[in-house]
Amino acid sequence: MRCGHTAARPDWIEALADLRLATSMFGNPLSAALLHGVLTDGSYGRHMERYMRFDVSMCDAESLFAFLERVRRWTG
């Protein structure tokens, strides 16, 4: 299952959402139900809370650098 986020200018969001709906009308209902469950049952929020409390003191320099590079890449 793939799940992603779109970062765009606010005035583009509605058109992008419409495009997404138009190009995936026959998507996988199981994936949609799974994603809905993960987002509404609190498990994703708990995952993100653990992720944000990542203890950098437990890492060696190489692991810390790799982690920070991933964060930089995803946050711009």
C-alpha positions in Angstrom: 0.0 0.0 0.0 1.2 3.5 -0.8 0.3 6.6 1.0 1.7 10.0 0.3 1.2 13.7 0.9 1.1 16.5 -1.5 2.6 19.9 -0.7 1.4 22.6 -3.1 0.2 26.1 -3.2 -3.2 26.4 -1.5 -4.9 27.5 -4.7 -3.8 24.2 -6.4 -5.0 21.8 -3.7 -8.7 21.5 -4.9 -7.6 20.8 -8.5 -5.0 18.3 -7.4 -7.6 16.5 -5.2 -10.0 16.4 -8.2 -7.3 15.0 -10.4 -6.5 12.3 -7.9 -10.1 11.3 -7.6 -10.6 11.2 -11.3 -7.5 9.0 -11.9 -8.2 6.5 -9.2 -11.9 5.8 -9.3 -11.2 2.1 -9.3 -8.6 2.0 -6.6 -8.3 -0.8 -4.1 -11.1 -0.6 -1.5 -9.0 -2.7 1.0 -6.1 -0.2 0.8 -8.6 2.6 1.4 -10.2 0.9 4.4 -6.7 0.1 5.9 -5.5 3.6 5.5 -8.8 5.0 7.0 -8.3 2.6 10.0 -4.7 3.6 10.6 -5.5 7.3 10.4 -8.6 7.1 12.6 -7.7 4.5 15.3 -4.8 6.6 16.7 -2.0 4.2 15.7 -0.5 6.7 13.1 -0.6 9.4 15.7 1.2 7.2 18.3 3.8 6.3 15.6 4.4 10.0 14.9 4.7 10.8 18.6 7.4 8.1 19.0 9.1 9.3 15.8 9.2 12.9 17.1 10.7 11.8 20.4 13.6 10.0 18.7 16.5 9.9 21.1 19.5 11.1 19.2 21.8 10.4 22.2 21.4 6.6 21.4 22.8 6.9 17.9 26.3 6.8 16.5 27.3 9.6 14.2 26.6 7.8 11.0 23.1 6.8 12.1 22.3 10.3 13.3 23.5 11.8 10.0 21.3 9.3 8.0 18.3 10.1 10.2 18.8 13.9 9.9 19.2 13.6 6.1 15.9 11.7 5.9 14.2 14.4 8.0 15.7 17.2 5.8 14.7 15.4 2.6 11.0 15.1 3.8 10.6 18.4 5.4 12.4 20.5 2.7 
